[in-house]
């Protein structure tokens, strides 16, 4: 096997690949308030855009499940970056020229979501299969996923700063600006070496994985972990502005900005020192802590406390996704890229359903859920306090599922 030093540039490019995924997942939600005011797009349809993004990523995960191990990593990685660049550029221009602004936004989202889905499927197995000691695999996975958080934080801070300086009228320049990152990383990935995929004769078949209860529990963890992370991440900006009454700059920085920072801190900390602790114990505490944050964000009468709970949620959800990847890959070491695609499929399923369900629940707060909304603090009639309170069940289910599977189980072949 080649020396680990051979793949230093590959590892760094994978880190940047997660930054690219953070860009395509978070640029549109930061502009939700612009789309809502400038194009009169309703809250439910904004939730639909978030759901569309992760729904397309889900389908991409499904399509890539059997392809990547056969064609290798390089070509799908390059395609992912090309689609990310094109989708971001289309986000800037299509709303103004499409038959309706929502249709233009949706088309752009579809293009870059395919790129984001491929990145999600590819980056984790590439890093997992780079030469490194087995005991360092979980820490390496957490470190990789921390770069998603640093990318999200950069998107929030830079986008918020540019909007504050130049005004929301120039928002189309922002997606074009962020398209520079995947374009630059595309050139890097065209030159770096890649590890080999798992050969067919050694790879654990997908059918075998789906017939194993332990793996099915892993899919539940990915589903609830993805929903717990993305529901708060996608709606925290809108909640801060419409539900709590903060200005856009303050709302973005104290909502998704601080959320991303704390999520990155939790992943980075586990990457540095996580080998000293039980991953299962940390995941149980993380799920329970995230559930508490959802409840506090929904029920706190003081706006600053609600914002703080939204941000602290990032600290707790940070380990859910990479921790589940690590638990599963340790027990199924020959699962290959197909296994990672299936896990990502479940995670994107949660990332699709969570924000969409929250949007629907917010709309229902003015109808069937009005009695519940009436006992919660005011939220500018957005209904998001009601939605967040009910969505607290998602991270709670994650914690209970880890408790169910934490007993020692033999490693699969």
Secondary structure as UniProt FT lines:
FT   HELIX           4..7
FT   HELIX           8..30
FT   HELIX           32..38
FT   HELIX           43..64
FT   TURN            65..67
FT   HELIX           68..71
FT   HELIX           74..97
FT   HELIX           101..128
FT   HELIX           134..136
FT   HELIX           137..166
FT   HELIX           168..170
FT   HELIX           172..189
FT   TURN            190..191
FT   TURN            200..202
FT   HELIX           206..210
FT   HELIX           213..238
FT   HELIX           239..243
FT   HELIX           248..252
FT   HELIX           253..257
FT   HELIX           258..273
FT   HELIX           274..276
FT   HELIX           279..299
FT   HELIX           303..331
FT   TURN            333..334
FT   HELIX           336..364
FT   TURN            365..369
FT   HELIX           370..375
FT   TURN            380..381
FT   HELIX           384..405
//
